[in-house]
Amino acid sequence: MKKTKIVLGLSLVAIAGLVFMAADHADAPAVTGNANDITDVYAFQGQDTNNMVFVVNTQGLLSPTATAAATFNENVMVEINIDNTGDNVEDLVIQAIKRGNKMYFFGPVAPGNTGASSMVKTAAMAGSVNITPYGSAPIMATANGMKFFAGPRDDPFFFDLGQFKAILGGTATGFNNPGTDTFAGTNVLATIIEVPKSLLGSSSTINVWAETKKK
């Protein structure tokens, strides 16, 4: 794959620590609903406790009909940034780019440069996986001790938007239990990689954030 300079970061969701998550289902109009639009980032210890799992979901609020037509964009790279020194600057990146019907993964690897511009780390190819079509059984791949997935999934994030607005409007004082899942029945496009912790440095704490970058 030819080296490609990525020059524009359009969407970012950040998390910090071992197991945290963040959500952003209504981004700026320029990126809402397209491949740049990150909804959630998850980082958690894998079922194999020697591994960490990173999930970047994009293109939220997809109806079942819209999900069938939703695709990753070959001109948009998903980049997971990992700070393992506590200075909030990425020490490692994991990059994912669609080519044809596959998602290619690179890293974890030290970035060529930090910040909003990135170079695809083609020398650090980790593996690839066929993108799972909507309605099909999940397709997963393994290589170099890592696992990969890319494709549509049910949106796992729970948020009671109606009650949230009621609280903001002063007509409610808190959330109900159980609440109403505003995102029920909607889907996202998920990019997932499971990585041995040994590839993430020796720190017991990492900061993680994700970006989409457009060529």
C-alpha positions in Angstrom: 0.0 0.0 0.0 1.3 3.4 -0.9 2.2 5.8 1.9 -0.6 8.3 2.2 -0.5 11.6 4.0 -3.6 12.2 6.1 -4.1 16.0 6.6 -7.5 16.6 8.3 -8.9 15.3 11.5 -12.7 15.7 11.5 -14.0 13.9 14.5 -12.5 12.9 17.9 -13.8 11.1 20.9 -11.4 10.6 23.9 -11.2 8.4 26.9 -8.7 7.9 29.6 -7.8 5.0 32.0 -8.3 1.3 31.8 -12.0 0.9 31.2 -13.9 4.0 30.2 -16.2 5.1 27.3 -17.4 8.2 25.7 -20.3 9.0 23.3 -21.0 11.6 20.7 -24.0 10.7 18.6 -24.7 14.1 17.1 -21.6 15.6 15.6 -21.0 18.7 13.5 -23.1 18.8 10.3 -20.1 18.3 8.1 -19.5 14.8 9.5 -22.8 13.7 10.9 -23.8 10.3 9.5 -20.7 9.7 7.4 -17.6 7.7 7.9 -15.9 10.5 9.8 -18.6 10.6 12.5 -17.3 8.8 15.6 -20.1 7.8 18.1 -18.3 5.9 20.7 -14.8 4.6 21.7 -14.4 1.7 24.1 -11.2 0.3 25.6 -11.4 -2.7 27.9 -9.5 -5.8 29.0 -10.2 -8.8 26.8 -11.6 -12.1 27.7 -8.0 -13.1 27.5 -6.7 -10.9 30.3 -3.4 -10.5 28.6 -5.1 -8.4 25.9 -6.8 -5.0 25.5 -9.7 -4.5 23.1 -10.2 -1.2 21.3 -13.6 -0.4 19.6 -14.3 2.7 17.5 -17.9 3.0 16.4 -18.9 5.4 13.6 -22.0 6.5 11.7 -24.5 6.2 14.5 -28.3 6.1 14.5 -28.4 3.9 11.4 -31.8 2.4 10.8 -31.8 -1.3 9.6 -32.6 -0.1 6.1 -29.8 2.5 6.2 -27.3 0.0 7.7 -27.5 -2.1 4.6 -26.3 0.8 2.5 -23.7 2.2 5.0 -20.1 1.7 4.2 -16.6 2.6 5.4 -14.8 5.2 3.3 -11.5 4.4 1.7 -10.4 8.0 2.1 -11.1 8.0 5.9 -8.6 6.5 8.4 -9.7 5.5 11.9 -6.7 6.2 14.2 -6.6 5.0 17.8 -4.1 7.0 19.8 -2.4 5.6 23.0 -0.5 7.7 25.5 1.5 5.4 27.8 3.6 8.2 29.5 0.9 10.4 30.9 1.6 13.5 28.9 -1.5 13.3 26.7 0.5 12.9 23.5 0.2 9.7 21.5 3.1 7.4 21.9 1.5 4.6 19.9 -1.2 4.6 17.2 -3.3 1.9 15.7 -4.6 2.7 12.2 -7.5 1.2 10.2 -8.2 1.8 6.6 -10.7 0.3 4.2 -9.5 -1.0 0.8 -12.0 -2.9 -1.3 -14.0 -5.2 0.9 -11.3 -5.4 3.6 -10.2 -3.4 6.6 -6.4 -3.1 7.0 -4.9 -2.5 10.4 -1.4 -1.0 11.2 0.3 -0.9 14.6 0.5 -0.5 17.5 3.4 1.6 16.4 5.0 4.9 17.2 3.4 7.7 15.1 5.4 9.4 12.3 4.2 12.6 13.8 1.7 13.6 16.5 -1.4 15.7 16.3 -3.9 16.3 13.5 -1.8 15.0 10.6 -0.7 11.4 10.2 1.2 9.1 7.9 -0.1 5.6 7.3 2.4 3.3 9.0 2.5 0.8 6.2 5.7 -0.9 7.5 3.7 -1.8 10.7 1.0 -3.9 9.0 -0.8 -5.9 11.7 -3.4 -7.7 9.7 -6.7 -7.4 7.8 -10.2 -8.7 7.9 -13.0 -9.0 5.4 -15.7 -6.4 6.3 -18.8 -8.2 7.6 -21.9 -7.5 5.4 -25.1 -6.4 7.2 -27.1 -9.3 8.4 -24.2 -11.8 8.1 -22.4 -13.7 10.9 -19.4 -11.7 12.2 -16.2 -12.3 10.2 -13.1 -12.1 12.4 -9.4 -12.6 11.6 -6.3 -13.2 13.7 -2.7 -12.4 12.9 0.4 -11.6 15.0 -1.4 -12.3 18.2 -4.1 -9.8 17.4 -7.8 -10.1 16.4 -9.7 -7.9 14.0 -13.3 -7.1 13.1 -15.0 -4.4 10.9 -18.7 -4.1 10.1 -22.2 -3.2 11.3 -23.2 -3.9 14.9 -26.2 -3.0 17.1 -25.3 0.3 18.9 -24.4 -0.8 22.5 -24.6 2.6 24.0 -27.6 3.3 26.3 -28.9 6.8 26.6 -32.3 8.1 27.6 -32.5 11.3 25.6 -36.1 12.1 26.4 -35.4 12.0 30.2 -32.2 13.9 29.7 -34.1 16.7 28.0 -36.7 16.6 30.8 -33.9 17.1 33.4 -32.5 20.0 31.5 -35.9 21.5 31.1 -36.6 21.2 34.9 -39.5 18.8 34.6 -37.6 15.9 36.0 -34.9 15.6 38.7 -33.2 12.3 37.6 -33.2 9.3 35.3 -35.7 6.5 35.6 -34.7 2.9 36.4 -35.2 1.3 33.9 -35.0 4.2 31.4 -35.8 4.3 27.7 -32.9 3.4 25.3 -33.1 6.1 22.7 -30.7 4.2 20.5 -32.6 0.9 20.6 -32.9 -0.6 17.2 -30.2 1.5 15.6 -26.8 0.4 14.4 -23.2 1.6 14.0 -20.2 0.6 11.9 -17.7 -0.9 14.3 -13.9 -1.1 13.9 -12.4 -3.5 16.5 -8.9 -4.7 17.3 -7.7 -6.9 20.2 -4.1 -6.4 21.1 -1.7 -8.0 23.5 -0.9 -5.7 26.4 2.7 -6.4 25.9 2.5 -4.3 22.7 1.3 -1.2 24.6 4.3 -0.5 26.7 5.0 -1.1 30.4 2.8 1.5 32.0 -0.2 0.3 34.1 -2.3 3.2 32.9 -2.9 4.4 29.4 -4.9 7.3 27.9 -6.8 6.5 24.7 -8.5 8.6 22.2 -9.7 8.1 18.6 -9.8 10.2 15.5 -11.0 9.9 12.0 -8.7 11.5 9.4 -9.6 12.3 5.9 -7.2 12.2 2.9 
